[in-house]
């Protein structure tokens, strides 16, 4: 059957409702992740002026700007992936971004809108460099002292570094990771530090009995 004006009007109302809801989500995300995350809402029914909402405009775009290549791809292909997360992107000034694009479909299966997040990585890269410098120690210097606090800190630092590589915290390590770090501490001679089992158990959040069992 041919589509009627009533059908077209209903679809238009549905699309506008979806876009209005996505705008509210974008507003919340923009306020939460300001100032380092650009949040953009695209109306994919109007690709020439697709941006209808933008927060923390890292790219210097504004409402009324056209759709990106990814938006055009979605418009032309309803089967295009609805979520594309954590892909590499960049700004005109060379700053690196981590981007995520989420397509919004109407009841007819066609793309209506897109919600895009562009995270400025330069702030985090600088912070990572500063933290790395702050946490660095000169292992080439061997001091002739055995102060308990320094020994305890050495153990904690080793555990923290192990957890950081896995993107977690010492107390959130999996069972297998806990076994691995305990064996690494044993192989690294950390048992020679006074009260090592107690320090390890407290920092990881396990019992001393578990530590002793893995050190046998």
N, C-alpha and C positions, 0 to 999 in steps of 0.2 A: 504494500500500500504506500502511496506517496505520503511524505511527511507534511503535516499540516502546520499552520501558523501557531496553533496551540502547542504542538509538540516542540517547535523551535523556541517558543516562549518559555516552556517548562525547562528545557535544557539550559537556556540562558540563565534562568533563575537558579538552577542547581549549580551551575558553574560559578556564578557570583557568590553563592553561599559558601562553596568550597574555598574560593579565594579569600573571602572575608575571614574564614576560620584559620586558614594558613597564615594570614597576616597577624592574627593574635598570637599564634605560636612563634612567629618570627620576632614579634615584639618582646615576648618573654625571653627568648634565646638571646636576642640582642642586648637586653639589659643585664642578663646573667653573665655573658661572656665579653662584655665591653672592657677594654677598647680593642682587644686583639683579635676579635672574630667578626668578620663581615657577614651579615645575614641578609639574604636577598630573596624576595618573592617574585616569581615570573608568572605573568598571565600568558600562557602558551597559545591562547586563541588570538593574540595580537602580537605576533613575533617582532614587528617593526618597532613596537613601543612596549616591550614585554615587562620591563621592571615596573612593578606597582608598589613596591615597598622595599626600602633598604635601610639597614642600621649599621653604624660603624663603618662607613664607606671607605675601606682601605684602597679600593680601586678607583676612587674619585668618580664613580658612576652615580647617576641620579635617577629618580623616577622618570620614566619615559624612554630610557635607554633600550636598545634592541636586545633580542635574545642572543645567547652565545651559540657556538657550533653545537654544543651538547643539547641545548634547547631545541634547535632546528632539527637535530636527529630524532629527538623524541616526538616532535610534531609530525614528522614524516613516517614514523614507524611505531605503532602502538605496542609492538613486541619489544621495544628497546628496554633494557633493564630499568626497573623502577628505582632501585637504589644503587648508586655508585659511590662507594665510601673510601675516604682516605687516599685520594689520588693526588699526584704531584701537580702543582700549579705555580704560577709566579706573577708578580706585579711588574709594571713597566719599569720600576726602579731596580728590579733585580731581586727583591725580597722573595724568599721562598714561602709558598703557601701549602697547606694540606687542606684539600677541598673534599666536600661531600655534597652530592646532589640527589634529591629525593623527588621523584615524579609523582604527581597527584592525578589520578584518573577519575572521570565521571562514571555514572552508572552505565554509560554506553561503551566503556572500555577505552575511550579516547583520552589522551593526556589533556588536562585542563590547565594545570599549573605546575610549578616546581619550586621547591624550597632548597636554597643553596647556602652552604656554610663555607667560608674561606678563612682559615686560621693562619695568622701570621706567625711563622715558626722562628723568626729572627729573635724575638724576645726570649723564647725558650732556649734557643741555641746559646745566646749570650749568658743566660742564667746557668745553663749546664756547664759552660766553660768556667764561670766564676765559682760554682760549687766544686768543680773538679780541682781547680787550683786551691781552693780553701781546704779541701779534704786530703790533698796530697801530702805525703811524708817522704823524707829522704832516707831510703832504706840502705844507702851506702854508708851511713854513719852508725857505728855500733857503740852505744854509750855503756859505760861500765856501771850500770845501776839497775836495780830490779824493783822499782817503785810499783806497788800494786795497781794504782790508778792507771798508769801507762800500759801495763800488761792487760788490764781489763779492757781498756779502750782499743787496744790492738785486736783483741778477739772480736769486740763489737763491730769494728770497722770491717774486718774480714767477712763477717756475717752480713753486714749491710751491703757491701759490694756484691756479694753472691746473690742477695735478694734483688738488688737493683737491676742486675743483668737480666733477671727473669721478670722484671716489671711488677714486682710485688714488694711486700714488707716482710721482715723476719718472721713475724707471728702469723703471716698468711701463707707461708711456704707449704707446698704439698708434702705428703708423707715421704714420697720418693726424694724430693729436694732436701728434706730434713736429713734423711739418711746420707745423702751425698755430701752436704756441708759438714756433717759430723765426721765423715771419713776424711774429708779434706783437712779439717782442723787437726785430726789425729796425725795425718801424714805430714802436716806442716809443723809438727812439734809444739802445738799450742797447749798440749797437756802439761808442758813444763811450767806454764804460768800458774802461780799460786791460785787456788780455788777456781781453776778453769771450768770444771763441770758445773759448778753453781752459777758462774757468770753466763755460760752458754745456755743453760736451762732457763734462766730468767729472761735472757734476751730473745730466745726463740719462742718461749712460752710452753715448754715441755717440762716433764719431771726430771730430776737428777738421775733417777733410775734408768730412764730412757737413754740419757747421755752415757751413763756407765755401760749399759748394754751394748751400745754401738762402738764403744772404745775398747771392748775386750779383744 
